[in-house]
Amino acid sequence: METVNESRNNGSIYGKCTERCDIPLAEDTNERLITLARMAGMSKAEYGRLVIERHIYGAGAQIAHRDPLLGL
């Protein structure tokens, strides 16, 4: 049976995941991120990607449309 890297199994609906994002976190924040990812049945990378994508493509878009200071 072939072993597949978990973070590549469930990629993004927004395209192939080829870029990296190294984000320094406080130890407590990192531990909480790991806990939430485990609760969701995901790796830390998958969960982090999902949170970022939800914000960029969801909440971020809503904020941009409501905030005149962003030029929209």
Backbone hydrogen bonds in HBPLUS format (Angstrom, degrees):
<---DONOR---> <-ACCEPTOR-->    atom                        ^
c    i                          cat <-CA-CA->   ^        H-A-AA   ^      H-
h    n   atom  resd res      DA  || num        DHA   H-A  angle D-A-AA Bond
n    s   type  num  typ     dist DA aas  dist angle  dist       angle   num
A0008-ARG N   A0005-ASN O   2.96 MM   3  5.50 147.9  2.06 115.1 124.9     1
A0009-ASN N   A0006-GLU O   3.03 MM   3  5.06 140.1  2.20  99.4 111.3     2
A0015-GLY N   A0012-SER O   3.40 MM   3  5.59 168.6  2.42 107.0 108.0     3
A0030-ASN N   A0026-ALA O   2.93 MM   4  6.21 162.1  1.96 160.5 165.7     4
A0031-GLU N   A0027-GLU O   2.96 MM   4  6.22 158.9  2.00 151.8 157.4     5
A0032-ARG N   A0028-ASP O   2.97 MM   4  6.20 157.1  2.02 147.8 153.9     6
A0033-LEU N   A0029-THR O   2.89 MM   4  6.11 150.9  1.98 146.8 155.3     7
A0034-ILE N   A0030-ASN O   2.96 MM   4  6.22 159.4  2.00 151.3 156.0     8
A0035-THR N   A0031-GLU O   2.97 MM   4  6.21 156.6  2.02 145.4 152.0     9
A0036-LEU N   A0032-ARG O   2.93 MM   4  6.16 165.1  1.95 151.4 154.5    10
A0037-ALA N   A0033-LEU O   2.93 MM   4  6.11 158.5  1.98 149.0 155.5    11
A0038-ARG N   A0034-ILE O   2.94 MM   4  6.17 160.5  1.97 150.1 155.0    12
A0039-MET N   A0035-THR O   2.94 MM   4  6.19 157.6  1.99 149.8 156.3    13
A0040-ALA N   A0036-LEU O   3.03 MM   4  6.24 140.9  2.19 141.8 151.9    14
A0040-ALA N   A0037-ALA O   3.13 MM   3  5.10 125.3  2.44  94.0 108.1    15
A0042-MET N   A0037-ALA O   2.85 MM   5  5.04 174.3  1.85 149.2 147.5    16
A0041-GLY N   A0038-ARG O   2.93 MM   3  4.85 152.5  2.01 100.0 108.9    17
A0047-TYR N   A0043-SER O   2.97 MM   4  6.16 169.9  1.98 156.4 159.1    18
A0048-GLY N   A0044-LYS O   2.89 MM   4  5.99 165.3  1.91 149.3 154.0    19
A0049-ARG N   A0045-ALA O   2.92 MM   4  6.03 160.6  1.95 148.3 153.7    20
A0050-LEU N   A0046-GLU O   2.95 MM   4  6.17 158.0  2.00 148.1 154.2    21
A0051-VAL N   A0047-TYR O   2.96 MM   4  6.25 162.0  1.99 155.8 159.9    22
A0052-ILE N   A0048-GLY O   3.01 MM   4  6.21 166.1  2.03 152.0 155.7    23
A0053-GLU N   A0049-ARG O   2.85 MM   4  6.01 166.6  1.86 154.3 158.5    24
A0054-ARG N   A0050-LEU O   2.87 MM   4  6.00 160.4  1.91 149.9 155.4    25
A0055-HIS N   A0051-VAL O   3.10 MM   4  6.31 154.3  2.17 143.6 150.2    26
A0056-ILE N   A0052-ILE O   2.88 MM   4  6.11 171.7  1.89 158.5 160.7    27
A0057-TYR N   A0053-GLU O   2.85 MM   4  5.76 169.7  1.86 152.8 156.3    28
A0058-GLY N   A0054-ARG O   2.84 MM   4  5.14 128.3  2.11 126.9 138.1    29
A0059-ALA N   A0054-ARG O   3.19 MM   5  6.68 137.8  2.38 143.3 150.9    30
A0060-GLY N   A0055-HIS O   2.33 MM   5  5.08 147.0  1.43 151.1 159.3    31
A0062-GLN N   A0058-GLY O   3.10 MM   4  6.45 157.7  2.15 152.8 159.4    32
A0063-ILE N   A0059-ALA O   2.86 MM   4  6.07 161.3  1.89 156.1 161.1    33
A0064-ALA N   A0060-GLY O   2.99 MM   4  6.14 161.3  2.03 145.7 150.8    34
A0065-HIS N   A0061-ALA O   3.13 MM   4  6.35 150.6  2.22 144.1 150.9    35
A0066-ARG N   A0062-GLN O   3.20 MM   4  6.39 133.3  2.44 140.4 152.1    36
A0066-ARG N   A0063-ILE O   3.10 MM   3  5.20 135.6  2.31 100.2 112.6    37
A0067-ASP N   A0063-ILE O   2.99 MM   4  6.00 129.8  2.25 152.1 164.9    38
A0070-LEU N   A0067-ASP O   3.10 MM   3  5.79 164.7  2.13 120.0 124.7    39
A0071-GLY N   A0068-PRO O   3.21 MM   3  5.51 163.3  2.24 109.1 112.5    40
